[in-house]
Amino acid sequence: MLVQQDSSVPKSKPQNPKSSLFPRTLRNRFSPSKSLDFSTWFSENLYKIVTIAFLIASVAAVFFLRNISDSATFFCFQQEVKQIETIIHFPKINYDSILPITDKTTPYSKFRSDQWIIVSVSDYPSDSLKKLLKIKGWQVLAVGNSKTPNDWSLKGTIFLSLDDQAKLGFRVVDYLPYDSYVRKTVGYLFAIQHGAKKIFDFDDRGELIDDNINKHFDIELGQNAKKQIILQYNHDNPNRTVLNPYIHFGQRSVWPRGLPLENVGQIEHEEHYNEVLSGNQFIQQGISNGLPDIDSVFYFTRKQNQEPFDIKFDEHAPKVAFPQGTMVPVNSFNTIFHYSAFWGLMLPVSVSSMASDVLRGYWAQRLLWEIGGYVVVYPPTVHRSDKFESYPFAEEKDLHVNVGDLIKFLISWRSNKTGLFEKILESSYAMGKERFWSEKDVKFTVAWIQDLVSVGYLQPRLMGLELDKLKGGGVVNYGDRKDFVPQKLPSVYLGVEETSTVNYEIGNLVRWRKNFGNVVLIMFCNGDVERTALEWRLLYGRVFKSVIILANKKNRELVVEEGHLDHLYKQLPRLFDRFESAEGFMFVQDDTILNYWNLVQADKNKLWITDKVSRSWSTVPFDGNKDFHGKQAEMVKEVVSSMPAHLQVSYKDHTVNHDSTLTVCGSEVFYIPRRLVVDFIDLVNLVGDRDIHQKVAIPMMFIAMDSPRNFDSVFKKMVYRKKPPKDISMSFYSPEAPAVHPVVVSNEEDFIKLIRVMAAGDPMLLDLV
């Protein structure tokens, strides 16, 4: 798909939700009248007539296809449409067609500065922001959003309101949410357009220590800069892909936002370091005293008596570099980007807000290696007070669900493209294909690169990737071994004993995540997804690789796909194809609650289903094809007769009186391992367009794929009743059961009740409510 400058995204100015309270149709309602001459009217509205005619023809074609005798034609047509919706096309850019963008709308068109501090502002200027104006040689740029007061102003600061941003002509504007700090992306482009060589990505809630950026970071990296020797983590273990830098600076029991939860228990300090020559630390991450950049899990589980955090790091510890193959969380609160890394400033728009900068950081680090760059973490540069009203887990959901897999993916990713921009496009496409972000971010990347070219940014040259030298256990020689033993600063206020392991609750969450972190959960919602979809993702997304939600109606905003429970099994192969590396797939209906802590012992190489639950799994007799069961049985016979030998033999050997009885299962919850996915897909294809109900199809397929004797009996002790209770309480719900059915969760109030009873098995769930 060729993406041209003028056709990649619509160039219309985004509507400012503050500046317009009425729909455009109402604003134009009393526009001047026009001539009613038919020829004039026809010529002016020709494109509308053609469009309407095309739509009418399309609808007629659909109705025609639905009514012709060959129903398979329409089925194939529907499948092709659905595939088009999910296919992510590889992005391409015609660089010759990209025109320069100059500042023609602000008073700063002739202004130039090498050094910029960029902040997002949602409230009136903070005291810390006012102090930034005292720093000589740095221009402060404040980027507004829909929460920013209309009369925001601070002398000495360049402020870009929503209206200002829309007039700049940047393509990225069309993709940015109105109420998010990711609108800083516009600020980055504005600074580059106005001569930026260094950008300090900052949070206006932090106070720069000593009001001196040059004191804390390496601002000059060019030929005239003094070359230094920097400590660098060793790469003796090529399987170590991510590290907690807080350990190096004296805090072993604290971990940064974006560190995979399975790594928080690794608190040993480095046995020895290597050294690296300075000059290529194009991304420089500072650390914050007081309230450092921590995640919601730490924030809500490590406090003592709700006292504010005041965490201190070792200000005398040396800065430390990260070699190729080893990553570190990077944020947008306290970070220097040099010109060679400006391409890495792009903040993803399709992920949760508190995940955007972390995903950006990991993505940028991987690409940084392609130009010989690396990340360095510095001693405390900022102090942030713990004054925040909330630290919502919901805003971090994409971190706890995907970040571990993301790091593994990025470490293994390779590209043979010959230019950095092409590598950036390829990596963004790969990220979208692996669903670490959506197609929206793939298109956003195209717009971002086009805008970089338009403002005159020059992409850095590529250098050899040293990461491949590590294959086979080899070690890249970064210099002599050096010793440094970090301090162990007091952590009593954390309310946690310093031991070799994290506390019990965190340890459990890590264990569950390790067990199910490569299992995809597919959930069908019978209820109102607008009131429950996000809650289900929060609940199960902490544990499973990904949570796919289906309902009777599609909801694009909530990423809910359309599906029909009676034949939902026919959609599963398409979902399986999305996650080729997943080791298994769990299906559950929203009236069945998974107590995942009781599923850890189950064998993920076996089938799981409720065959030991009599109310869910039963055998019913039938007499001919007079009733529902008889008609279903006739279709089952047809499918069985066409099965390959191994499937047909298994089905007949393990079905009693299969000529006169039919196995039926509620199919409320089941699990399919990776090794049987191919068999399942083959069986779905054998069913074809036969109207076999899910309650009949699933047990038929399970028995054909394997003997019930080999099914894992993990659901044997699940709570299963015919009618749901009037209220969600411990009198019905059991935290000792592997699953509970039925439970009705139709709104936020029901979800809160559910979380409170589930907390008996997973106490950390209380952090969600």
C-alpha positions in Angstrom: 0.0 0.0 0.0 1.6 3.2 -1.2 1.2 6.0 1.3 1.5 9.4 -0.3 2.0 12.7 1.5 -1.5 14.0 0.7 -3.4 10.7 1.0 -2.0 9.0 4.0 -4.5 10.6 6.4 -7.2 13.2 6.1 -5.9 16.7 6.3 -9.0 18.2 7.8 -8.5 20.1 10.9 -9.5 18.1 14.0 -12.5 19.5 15.8 -11.6 21.0 19.2 -14.1 19.8 21.7 -13.8 23.0 23.6 -14.1 25.4 20.8 -17.3 24.0 19.3 -20.4 23.0 21.2 -22.6 22.4 18.3 -22.5 19.9 15.4 -21.4 21.2 12.1 -24.7 20.5 10.6 -26.4 22.9 13.0 -23.8 25.6 12.6 -24.4 25.5 8.8 -28.2 25.2 9.0 -28.8 28.9 8.1 -26.2 29.2 5.4 -27.2 31.4 2.4 -29.7 29.8 0.0 -28.6 28.6 -3.4 -30.2 28.6 -6.9 -32.7 25.9 -7.4 -31.9 25.6 -11.1 -31.8 21.8 -11.9 -28.7 21.8 -14.1 -26.8 23.8 -11.5 -28.0 21.6 -8.7 -27.1 18.5 -10.7 -23.6 19.6 -11.5 -22.9 20.7 -7.9 -24.1 17.4 -6.4 -22.9 15.0 -9.1 -20.4 13.3 -6.7 -23.2 12.8 -4.1 -25.5 11.2 -6.7 -22.8 8.8 -7.8 -21.9 7.9 -4.2 -25.6 7.2 -3.3 -26.0 5.2 -6.5 -22.9 3.1 -5.6 -24.2 2.5 -2.1 -27.6 1.4 -3.4 -25.9 -1.0 -5.9 -23.8 -2.4 -3.1 -26.8 -3.1 -0.9 -28.7 -4.7 -3.8 -25.7 -6.9 -4.4 -25.6 -8.0 -0.8 -29.3 -8.9 -0.8 -28.8 -10.7 -4.1 -25.9 -12.8 -2.7 -28.0 -13.6 0.4 -30.8 -15.0 -1.7 -29.1 -17.0 -4.4 -29.0 -20.7 -4.0 -25.3 -21.0 -3.6 -25.1 -19.8 0.1 -21.4 -20.7 0.1 -20.7 -17.7 -2.2 -22.0 -15.2 0.3 -20.2 -17.0 3.1 -16.9 -16.6 1.3 -17.8 -13.0 0.6 -18.3 -12.3 4.3 -15.1 -14.1 5.2 -13.1 -12.0 2.7 -14.6 -8.8 4.2 -13.7 -9.8 7.7 -10.1 -10.7 6.7 -9.7 -7.3 5.0 -10.7 -5.7 8.3 -8.0 -7.5 10.3 -5.1 -7.5 7.7 -2.4 -5.0 8.4 -0.8 -3.8 5.2 3.0 -3.2 5.0 3.5 0.6 5.0 5.4 2.4 2.2 6.3 6.0 1.8 7.0 7.9 -1.4 9.7 10.2 -0.1 9.9 12.2 -3.4 6.4 13.4 -2.8 6.9 14.8 0.7 6.9 18.6 0.8 8.5 20.8 3.5 6.3 22.1 6.3 7.2 25.5 7.6 5.7 27.4 10.5 3.3 29.9 9.0 0.8 30.1 11.8 2.6 31.0 15.1 4.5 34.1 16.1 7.7 31.9 16.4 8.2 31.2 12.7 11.7 32.7 12.8 12.6 31.5 16.3 15.4 28.9 16.6 16.9 27.1 19.6 19.2 24.1 20.0 17.8 22.9 23.3 14.2 22.4 24.2 12.3 21.3 27.3 8.9 19.8 26.3 6.1 19.2 28.8 2.4 18.4 28.5 0.1 20.7 30.5 -3.4 19.9 31.7 -3.7 22.5 34.4 -2.4 26.0 35.1 1.4 26.4 35.3 3.0 24.5 38.2 5.8 25.9 40.4 8.2 23.4 39.0 7.3 24.5 35.4 8.0 28.1 36.4 11.4 27.1 37.7 12.3 25.6 34.4 12.3 29.1 32.9 15.4 30.0 35.0 17.5 27.4 33.1 19.7 29.2 30.7 19.9 28.1 27.1 16.8 25.9 27.2 13.4 26.9 25.6 10.3 25.6 27.4 7.5 24.3 25.1 4.1 23.5 26.7 1.7 21.3 24.8 -1.9 21.6 25.6 -4.8 19.1 25.5 -8.5 19.1 26.0 -8.1 19.5 29.8 -5.8 22.5 29.6 -7.5 25.8 30.7 -8.4 28.1 27.8 -6.5 31.0 29.3 -3.3 29.1 29.9 -0.3 31.4 29.7 3.3 31.6 31.1 5.7 34.3 30.0 8.8 32.9 28.4 7.1 29.6 27.5 5.9 28.7 24.0 2.4 27.3 24.4 0.6 25.2 21.7 -3.1 24.9 22.3 -5.3 22.4 20.4 -6.1 25.0 17.8 -2.5 25.9 17.4 -1.5 22.3 16.9 -4.2 21.7 14.3 -2.9 24.7 12.2 0.7 23.5 12.1 0.0 21.1 9.2 1.5 18.0 10.8 0.0 14.7 9.7 0.3 13.1 13.2 -2.4 15.5 14.6 -5.2 13.4 13.0 -4.2 10.4 15.1 -3.7 12.0 18.5 -6.3 11.7 21.3 -7.5 15.1 22.6 -7.1 14.4 26.4 -3.7 12.7 26.6 0.0 13.7 27.1 0.9 11.9 23.9 0.0 15.1 22.2 3.6 16.0 23.1 4.4 14.4 19.7 3.3 17.7 18.1 5.7 19.5 20.4 8.6 17.3 19.4 8.0 18.1 15.7 7.6 21.8 16.4 11.0 21.8 18.3 12.7 19.9 15.5 11.2 22.4 13.0 12.7 25.2 15.0 16.2 23.9 15.2 16.3 21.4 18.1 19.4 19.4 18.7 18.5 18.2 22.2 15.1 17.6 23.7 14.4 17.1 27.4 11.2 15.1 27.7 9.8 16.3 31.1 6.9 16.0 33.4 5.8 19.4 34.9 5.0 17.7 38.3 8.7 17.1 38.9 11.3 19.5 40.2 14.7 19.5 38.5 17.4 19.1 41.2 19.6 22.3 41.4 17.7 23.7 38.4 20.6 22.5 36.2 20.2 20.1 33.3 23.8 20.2 32.2 25.0 19.1 35.6 23.0 15.9 35.5 23.2 14.8 31.9 25.7 14.5 29.1 24.5 17.4 26.9 27.4 17.6 24.5 28.2 14.4 22.6 29.9 15.8 19.4 33.5 15.8 18.4 34.3 18.7 20.8 32.8 16.9 23.8 35.2 15.4 26.3 35.3 11.6 25.9 34.5 9.7 29.1 34.5 6.0 30.2 31.1 4.8 31.3 30.3 1.7 33.3 28.2 -0.7 31.3 26.3 -3.8 32.4 28.0 -7.0 31.3 26.5 -9.3 28.8 27.9 -12.6 30.1 24.4 -14.0 30.1 22.8 -13.4 26.7 19.4 -14.6 28.0 19.3 -11.6 30.4 17.2 -9.2 28.3 16.0 -6.5 30.8 17.4 -5.0 34.0 16.1 -3.0 37.0 18.4 0.1 37.2 17.1 1.1 40.6 19.3 -1.7 42.1 22.4 0.0 40.8 21.4 3.2 42.5 20.8 1.6 45.9 17.1 0.6 46.0 16.8 -3.2 45.5 13.1 -3.4 46.6 11.8 -0.8 44.1 11.2 -1.4 40.5 10.4 1.0 37.6 7.2 1.2 35.6 7.5 -1.1 32.6 9.7 -3.7 34.2 8.0 -7.1 33.6 6.5 -8.4 36.8 8.4 -11.7 36.4 11.6 -9.7 36.8 10.9 -7.8 40.0 12.3 -10.5 42.2 15.7 -10.4 40.6 17.4 -8.1 43.1 21.0 -9.2 43.0 23.5 -6.5 42.1 25.9 -6.8 39.2 28.9 -9.0 39.8 31.1 -7.0 37.5 30.7 -4.3 34.9 32.3 -3.6 31.5 33.2 -0.1 30.2 32.1 1.8 27.1 33.4 5.0 25.6 30.9 7.8 25.8 29.5 9.6 22.7 26.6 7.4 21.6 24.3 7.7 24.6 21.6 9.2 22.4 18.9 8.5 25.0 19.6 9.4 28.6 17.2 8.4 31.4 17.2 10.2 34.7 15.9 8.9 38.0 13.5 10.6 40.3 13.8 10.9 44.1 10.6 11.1 46.2 8.1 9.3 44.0 10.1 7.6 41.3 8.6 6.2 38.1 6.9 3.1 39.6 3.9 1.1 38.5 0.5 0.8 40.1 1.3 -2.7 41.5 4.2 -1.2 43.5 2.2 1.9 44.5 -0.7 0.1 46.0 1.1 -2.9 47.6 4.2 -1.2 49.1 2.8 1.6 51.1 2.8 1.6 54.9 -0.1 3.4 56.6 -0.8 5.3 53.4 2.1 7.6 54.0 3.5 9.3 50.9 6.6 7.8 49.3 9.9 9.6 49.8 12.3 7.2 48.2 16.0 8.2 47.9 18.5 6.9 45.4 22.3 7.0 45.6 23.3 10.3 44.0 27.0 9.3 44.0 26.5 6.1 42.1 28.0 6.3 38.6 25.8 6.5 35.5 25.4 3.1 33.8 25.0 2.1 30.2 23.0 -0.8 28.7 24.7 -3.0 26.0 23.0 -4.3 22.9 20.7 -7.2 23.9 19.8 -5.7 27.3 17.0 -3.3 27.8 15.7 -0.9 30.5 12.4 0.9 31.0 12.5 4.5 29.6 9.8 7.1 30.3 8.7 10.5 29.2 9.1 12.2 32.6 12.8 12.8 32.8 14.7 11.9 29.6 17.1 13.5 27.2 16.9 12.7 23.5 19.8 13.7 21.3 19.3 14.6 17.6 20.3 11.1 16.5 17.4 9.6 18.5 14.7 12.1 17.6 13.0 9.5 15.5 12.4 7.5 18.7 10.3 10.3 20.3 7.0 9.0 18.7 4.5 8.1 21.4 2.1 5.2 20.4 -1.5 6.2 20.3 -3.3 2.8 20.3 -2.1 1.6 23.8 -3.1 2.7 27.3 -1.6 6.1 28.3 0.8 4.8 31.0 2.1 2.2 28.6 2.7 4.6 25.7 6.1 6.0 26.7 7.4 2.6 28.0 6.5 0.8 24.8 8.2 3.7 22.9 11.3 3.3 25.1 11.7 -0.4 24.4 10.9 0.0 20.7 13.4 2.9 20.4 16.1 1.1 22.3 16.0 -1.8 19.8 16.3 0.6 16.8 19.0 2.6 18.6 21.3 -0.4 18.3 21.0 -0.2 14.6 22.9 3.2 14.6 25.4 2.1 17.3 23.6 4.0 20.1 22.7 2.9 23.6 20.8 4.1 26.7 22.5 5.4 29.8 20.7 5.8 33.2 21.8 8.7 35.4 21.7 9.3 39.2 18.8 11.3 40.6 18.0 14.3 38.4 14.5 15.1 39.6 12.4 15.1 42.7 8.7 14.3 42.5 6.3 14.6 45.5 3.8 11.8 46.1 0.7 14.0 45.7 -1.2 12.1 43.1 -4.8 11.2 43.8 -4.8 7.9 42.0 -2.5 5.5 40.2 -4.9 3.5 38.1 -4.1 0.0 37.0 -6.4 0.5 34.0 -3.9 3.0 32.5 -1.1 0.4 32.7 -3.0 -2.6 31.3 -0.8 -2.9 28.2 2.3 -3.0 30.4 1.4 -5.9 32.6 -0.1 -7.9 29.8 2.4 -7.5 27.1 5.7 -6.0 28.1 7.6 -9.3 28.8 6.6 -10.7 25.4 7.4 -7.4 23.7 11.0 -7.4 25.0 11.5 -11.0 23.8 10.1 -10.0 20.4 12.3 -6.9 20.0 15.5 -8.7 21.0 14.9 -11.4 18.4 13.7 -9.0 15.6 15.9 -8.5 12.6 15.7 -6.4 9.5 17.7 -6.3 6.3 16.5 -2.8 5.3 19.3 -0.4 4.3 17.9 2.8 5.8 16.8 3.7 9.3 13.4 5.0 8.3 12.7 1.8 6.4 13.7 -0.2 9.5 11.4 1.9 11.6 8.5 1.2 9.2 9.3 -2.5 9.2 9.5 -2.7 13.0 6.3 -0.8 13.4 4.6 -3.2 11.0 6.0 -6.1 12.9 4.7 -4.6 16.2 1.3 -4.3 14.7 1.3 -7.8 13.2 2.3 -9.2 16.6 -0.5 -7.0 18.2 1.8 -5.0 20.5 0.1 -2.0 19.0 -2.7 -1.7 16.4 -2.8 -0.8 12.8 -3.5 2.8 13.9 0.1 3.0 15.2 1.4 1.5 12.0 -0.3 4.4 10.0 0.8 6.8 12.8 4.4 5.8 12.2 4.0 6.6 8.5 2.7 10.0 9.3 5.5 10.5 11.9 8.2 9.8 9.4 6.6 11.9 6.8 6.4 14.8 9.3 10.1 14.3 10.3 11.1 14.6 6.7 8.9 17.6 6.2 10.5 19.5 9.1 14.0 18.8 7.8 15.1 16.0 10.1 18.0 13.9 8.6 18.0 10.2 9.5 21.2 8.8 11.1 23.4 6.3 9.3 23.1 2.6 10.1 26.0 0.8 11.8 26.7 -2.9 12.3 24.5 -4.7 14.8 26.7 -6.3 17.4 23.8 -8.2 18.9 24.3 -11.1 16.4 27.9 -11.6 17.7 26.4 -12.9 21.0 24.9 -16.0 19.4 26.3 -19.2 20.6 27.3 -17.7 24.0 29.9 -15.4 22.6 30.6 -12.2 24.5 31.2 -8.8 22.9 34.3 -7.2 24.5 33.1 -3.8 25.8 36.3 -3.2 27.8 37.9 -4.3 31.0 35.9 -5.7 33.9 35.2 -3.1 36.6 33.7 -3.6 40.1 31.0 -1.4 41.7 29.0 -2.5 44.7 25.8 -0.5 45.0 24.7 0.9 48.3 21.7 -0.6 50.1 19.7 2.4 51.1 17.0 2.2 53.8 13.7 0.8 52.6 11.9 0.4 56.0 9.2 2.8 55.0 8.2 0.5 52.2 6.7 -1.9 54.8 8.5 -4.8 53.2 11.4 -6.8 54.5 14.5 -6.9 52.3 14.7 -10.6 51.4 15.7 -12.5 48.3 12.1 -12.7 47.1 9.3 -10.3 46.7 6.3 -10.5 49.0 3.7 -13.3 48.8 1.1 -11.5 46.7 3.5 -10.2 44.1 5.2 -13.6 43.9 1.8 -15.3 43.2 1.0 -12.8 40.5 4.4 -13.4 38.9 3.8 -17.2 39.1 0.4 -17.0 37.5 1.7 -14.7 34.8 4.5 -17.1 34.0 2.1 -19.9 33.7 -0.5 -18.2 31.5 1.6 -15.5 30.0 1.6 -17.3 26.6 -2.1 -18.4 26.7 -4.7 -16.3 24.9 -8.1 -15.9 26.6 -11.1 -15.7 24.3 -14.2 -14.4 26.0 -17.8 -14.1 24.8 -19.9 -11.5 26.5 -23.7 -11.9 26.6 -24.1 -8.8 28.6 -23.6 -5.1 27.9 -19.9 -4.8 26.8 -19.9 -1.1 27.1 -20.2 -1.5 30.9 -18.0 -4.6 31.3 -15.4 -5.0 28.5 -12.7 -2.9 30.1 -13.3 -4.6 33.5 -12.9 -8.1 32.0 -9.6 -7.0 30.4 -8.4 -5.6 33.7 -9.3 -8.8 35.5 -7.8 -11.3 33.1 -5.3 -9.2 31.3 -3.0 -9.2 34.3 -2.5 -12.9 33.8 -3.1 -14.0 30.2 -1.1 -13.1 27.1 -4.1 -11.3 25.5 -7.8 -11.0 26.1 -10.0 -11.2 23.0 -13.6 -10.1 23.7 -16.5 -11.0 21.4 -20.2 -10.0 21.6 -23.3 -10.0 19.4 -22.4 -6.5 18.2 -19.0 -5.1 17.3 -17.7 -2.1 19.3 -14.6 -0.6 17.7 -13.8 1.8 20.6 -13.7 -1.1 23.1 -12.0 -3.5 20.6 -14.9 -5.9 20.9 -15.4 -8.1 17.9 -18.7 -9.4 16.5 -19.5 -13.1 17.2 -22.5 -15.3 17.7 -22.3 -17.8 20.5 -24.3 -20.5 18.7 -21.5 -20.9 16.1 -18.6 -19.2 17.8 -16.3 -22.2 17.3 -16.2 -21.3 13.6 -14.5 -18.0 14.4 -11.8 -19.6 16.6 -9.4 -20.6 13.7 -9.2 -17.0 12.6 -8.3 -16.0 16.2 -5.8 -18.8 16.5 -4.0 -17.5 13.4 -3.3 -14.1 15.1 -1.2 -15.7 17.8 1.0 -18.3 16.1 3.4 -18.4 19.1 0.7 -18.9 21.8 1.0 -22.2 23.6 -2.8 -22.5 24.1 -6.2 -20.9 23.9 -8.8 -20.6 26.8 -12.4 -19.9 26.0 -14.8 -18.7 28.6 -18.3 -17.1 28.6 -18.8 -14.0 30.8 -21.2 -15.9 33.1 -18.4 -18.2 34.1 -15.6 -16.9 36.4 -12.1 -18.3 36.1 -10.2 -18.7 39.4 -6.9 -18.8 37.6 -4.9 -19.4 40.7 -6.5 -22.9 40.8 -5.6 -23.7 37.2 -1.8 -23.5 37.5 -1.5 -27.3 38.1 -3.4 -28.2 34.9 -1.4 -29.6 32.0 -1.3 -27.0 29.2 -0.6 -29.8 26.6 -4.0 -31.4 27.3 -7.6 -30.5 26.5 -9.6 -29.0 29.4 -13.4 -29.1 29.4 -16.3 -29.7 31.8 -16.7 -33.4 30.8 -16.7 -34.3 34.5 -19.4 -31.8 35.4 -22.7 -33.6 34.9 -24.9 -30.5 34.6 -22.6 -29.2 31.8 -21.8 -32.4 29.9 -24.4 -34.9 29.1 -25.6 -37.6 26.6 -29.1 -37.3 25.2 -31.0 -39.9 23.1 -32.6 -39.0 19.9 -35.1 -40.7 17.6 -34.6 -39.9 13.9 -34.4 -36.2 12.9 -37.7 -35.1 14.3 -36.4 -32.8 17.0 -33.4 -30.5 17.6 -31.1 -33.2 18.9 -32.0 -35.6 16.1 -31.3 -33.0 13.4 -28.0 -32.1 15.1 -27.1 -35.8 15.4 -27.7 -36.3 11.6 -25.2 -33.5 10.8 -22.7 -34.8 13.3 -22.9 -38.2 11.5 -22.1 -36.5 8.3 -19.1 -34.7 9.7 -17.8 -37.9 11.5 -18.1 -39.9 8.2 -15.8 -37.4 6.5 -13.2 -37.1 9.3 -9.6 -38.4 8.7 -8.9 -41.8 10.2 -7.3 -40.7 13.5 -10.1 -38.3 14.3 -12.9 -40.6 13.3 -11.5 -43.6 15.2 -11.1 -41.5 18.3 -14.6 -40.2 18.1 -16.2 -43.6 17.6 -14.1 -45.4 20.2 -15.1 -42.9 22.9 -18.7 -42.3 22.1 -21.3 -44.8 23.5 -24.1 -45.6 21.1 -23.1 -42.8 18.8 -25.8 -43.9 16.4 -28.6 -43.2 18.9 -27.2 -40.7 21.4 -25.7 -37.2 21.2 -23.1 -35.7 23.5 -24.0 -32.1 24.5 -21.9 -29.7 26.5 -22.6 -26.2 27.8 -19.1 -25.2 26.5 -19.0 -22.5 29.1 -15.2 -22.9 29.5 -12.6 -25.0 27.7 -8.9 -25.0 26.7 -7.2 -26.1 23.5 -3.4 -26.6 23.5 -1.2 -25.5 20.6 -0.5 -29.2 19.6 -4.2 -29.7 18.7 -5.0 -26.4 17.0 -4.5 -27.9 13.5 -6.9 -30.7 14.3 -9.5 -28.3 15.6 -9.2 -26.1 12.4 -9.6 -29.2 10.3 -12.7 -30.2 12.1 -14.2 -26.7 11.7 -13.6 -26.9 8.0 -15.3 -30.3 7.9 -18.4 -28.8 9.6 -18.4 -26.1 6.8 -21.8 -24.4 6.6 -23.7 -27.0 8.5 -25.8 -25.5 11.3 -24.3 -27.5 14.1 -24.7 -25.7 17.4 -21.7 -24.9 19.6 -23.0 -27.0 22.4 -22.9 -30.0 20.0 -19.8 -29.1 18.0 -17.4 -28.6 20.8 -17.8 -32.0 22.5 -17.8 -33.7 19.1 -14.5 -32.0 18.3 -12.9 -32.7 21.7 -13.8 -36.4 21.6 -12.4 -36.6 18.0 -9.1 -34.8 19.0 -8.4 -37.0 22.0 -9.7 -39.6 24.4 -11.7 -38.1 27.3 -9.5 -40.2 29.5 -6.7 -37.9 28.5 -8.6 -34.7 29.2 -7.2 -32.7 32.2 -9.8 -32.9 34.9 -9.0 -29.5 36.3 -12.7 -28.3 36.0 -14.0 -31.4 37.9 -14.6 -29.4 41.1 -16.0 -26.3 39.6 -19.1 -24.7 41.1 -21.9 -25.3 38.5 -25.5 -24.5 39.0 -28.4 -24.0 36.6 -29.5 -20.6 37.9 -27.4 -17.6 39.0 -27.6 -16.3 42.6 -29.5 -13.1 43.3 -26.3 -11.5 44.6 -22.6 -12.2 44.2 -21.4 -13.4 47.6 -19.2 -16.0 49.3 -22.3 -18.1 50.0 -22.2 -19.1 46.3 -18.8 -18.2 45.1 -15.9 -20.4 46.1 -12.2 -19.3 45.8 -11.2 -22.9 46.1 -13.0 -23.9 42.9 -11.3 -23.7 39.5 -14.3 -21.9 38.0 -17.7 -20.7 39.1 -20.9 -20.8 36.9 -23.2 -19.0 36.6 -22.4 -15.5 37.7 -24.1 -12.4 36.2 -21.9 -9.4 35.8 -23.8 -6.7 33.9 -22.3 -3.4 35.2 -19.6 -1.8 37.3 -21.3 -2.5 40.6 -21.5 -6.2 39.8 -17.9 -6.2 38.8 -16.8 -4.6 42.1 -18.8 -7.2 44.1 -17.1 -9.9 42.0 -13.6 -8.5 42.6 -14.2 -8.4 46.4 -15.1 -12.1 46.6 -12.3 -13.1 44.2 -9.8 -11.2 46.4 -10.0 -14.2 48.7 -7.9 -16.0 46.1 -6.0 -13.0 44.7 -5.7 -10.2 47.3 -4.1 -7.8 44.7 -7.4 -7.6 42.9 -8.6 -5.1 45.5 -6.2 -2.6 43.8 -8.6 -2.5 40.9 -11.6 -1.2 42.8 
